[in-house]
Amino acid sequence: MKLSRRTKAAATVAGVAAFAMLATGCSADGGSAASGDEDITLTITTFGTFGYDDLYKEYEELHPNITIKPTNIDTGGNARTDAFTKLAAGSGLSDIVAVEEGWLGAIMEVSDRFVDLNEYGAQDIKDRWLDWKFEQGTDPDGRVIGYGTDIGPTGLCFNGPLFEQAGLPTDRDEVAELFGGDDASWDTYFELGAEYTEKTGKAWYDHSGFVWNSMVNQMDEGYYTEDGELNIDGNTEMHDRFNQLAEATLNGQSAAQTAWDWGGGKAFVDGSFATFVCPGWMLGTIQGSLESGGGDASTGWDFADVFPGGPVNWGGSFLSVPTTSEHIEAAAELSAWLTDPEQQVKQSKAANNFPSTIKAEETLAEEATPNELFNDAPTGAILAERAKGVEAQFKGPDDSVIQENVFGPALNLLDQQEATADEAWQKALDLLQDLVIDN
């Protein structure tokens, strides 16, 4: 499926040619622009909670010749399967495809199946984004294949009533200090979890997988080295972190919940666990789960400006235009509009995620709008603080597979108390061999 990439020189020439075409209101082979008279239907595939519904309507009002037909897939993992199934088939992709950071590395392996947005003005707007976010969407040949939507700076969600019942502070600033403030560590997190579990007989976190993702994302190099080599077997630091998590889980700190379901959301309502790792986009996930589980603001979830181990980015997405689109120019134009800072602020308010453009981040920090669902916490301003010091970790082609299908089952054995730490680690290595190395 992998095709040869264009050279930087070829891309530059193509970019110059494209700008010449744009200047005359025409397109090369990308169809008409949104500003033209031709009626165009643009399809777009997203996943999870993107918060685009009102923006689609706004764009259609601004461009009466454009009709947007969206498809939203429930999870990023299922969106990955959908995208690669259609890439293999050579057809079926939407005009715009949302790509999650965890499988961006795999998309980079076939980056020439996506339009180089340099040909549609990417360099003119590149200063919108954090440098590392823009670079993430750029392939090794300098082709920009995705405009950044959001990033995943991470704070700690906690349930105030459960903390109160356990004799812990409930003021979010005091909670941040409890976990160590700027020096917050996983040691402290699990120590507090042990105390909470002993006092209440309840779990501290929902399941091991999300905690593990956070711990790995904080490493300088995660599942891959920056050179693209697998970095798991023999990685002492990673193995030590796994053992630390395993000990806490085997001692009852995990509620063994199923990710993305949480018992139909009820686990967020019935006191099953007291803390939750919260990258920006996860706030929207919690919102949906609370609604599904019959909860609301009174359930007592809050958001603290602290995270064990310090700053970390988990996730974030991009909008890409496949080369199979029949309306490349219009799709590129819509992608640029949806990721404009003004639209990112609106998206953040709709989806509770955190933008990747500098101006949008500054706006949310300045507004510090109370978030009613999270006990009036100024979630945007807190996430702006959590974004300081974040550096993106290199993601290899099978990063999301390793996260979900290699370590997912191994950690589930711990959650279910069905394996020791050593047995679970070996399970992960065996799955790594089967699903990644031998595949």
Stockholm file with secondary structure:
# STOCKHOLM 1.0

chainA/1-439         MKLSRRTKAAATVAGVAAFAMLATGCSADGGSAASGDEDITLTITTFGTFGYDDLYKEYEELHPNITIKPTNIDTGGNARTDAFTKLAAGSGLSDIVAVEEGWLGAIMEVSDRFVDLNEYGAQDIKDRWLDWKFEQGTDPDGRVIGYGTDIGPTGLCFNGPLFEQAGLPTDRDEVAELFGGDDASWDTYFELGAEYTEKTGKAWYDHSGFVWNSMVNQMDEGYYTEDGELNIDGNTEMHDRFNQLAEATLNGQSAAQTAWDWGGGKAFVDGSFATFVCPGWMLGTIQGSLESGGGDASTGWDFADVFPGGPVNWGGSFLSVPTTSEHIEAAAELSAWLTDPEQQVKQSKAANNFPSTIKAEETLAEEATPNELFNDAPTGAILAERAKGVEAQFKGPDDSVIQENVFGPALNLLDQQEATADEAWQKALDLLQDLVIDN
#=GR chainA/1-439 SS CCCCCCCHHHHHHHHHHHHHHHHTTCCSSSCCCTTSSSCEEEEEEEESCCCCHHHHHHHHHHCTTEEEEEEEESCHHHHHHHHHHHHHHTCCCCSEEEEEGGGHHHHHTTGGGBCCGGGGTHHHHGGGBCHHHHHHTBCTTSCBCCEEEEEEEEEEEEEHHHHHHTTCCCSHHHHHHHTTGGGCCHHHHHHHHHHHHHHHSSBSBSCHHHHHHHHHHTSSSCSBCTTSCBCCTTCHHHHHHHHHHHHHIIIIIBCCCCTTTTTTTGGGTTTSBSEEEEEHHHHHHHHHHHHHHTCCGGGCEEEESCCTTSCCEEEEEEEECBTTCSCHHHHHHHHHHHTSHHHHHHHHHHHCCEESBHHHHHHHHHHCCCBGGGTTBCHHHHHHHHTTTCCCCCCCTTHHHIIIIIHHHHHHHHHTTCSCHHHHHHHHHHHHIIIIICC
#=GC SS_cons         CCCCCCCHHHHHHHHHHHHHHHHTTCCSSSCCCTTSSSCEEEEEEEESCCCCHHHHHHHHHHCTTEEEEEEEESCHHHHHHHHHHHHHHTCCCCSEEEEEGGGHHHHHTTGGGBCCGGGGTHHHHGGGBCHHHHHHTBCTTSCBCCEEEEEEEEEEEEEHHHHHHTTCCCSHHHHHHHTTGGGCCHHHHHHHHHHHHHHHSSBSBSCHHHHHHHHHHTSSSCSBCTTSCBCCTTCHHHHHHHHHHHHHIIIIIBCCCCTTTTTTTGGGTTTSBSEEEEEHHHHHHHHHHHHHHTCCGGGCEEEESCCTTSCCEEEEEEEECBTTCSCHHHHHHHHHHHTSHHHHHHHHHHHCCEESBHHHHHHHHHHCCCBGGGTTBCHHHHHHHHTTTCCCCCCCTTHHHIIIIIHHHHHHHHHTTCSCHHHHHHHHHHHHIIIIICC
//
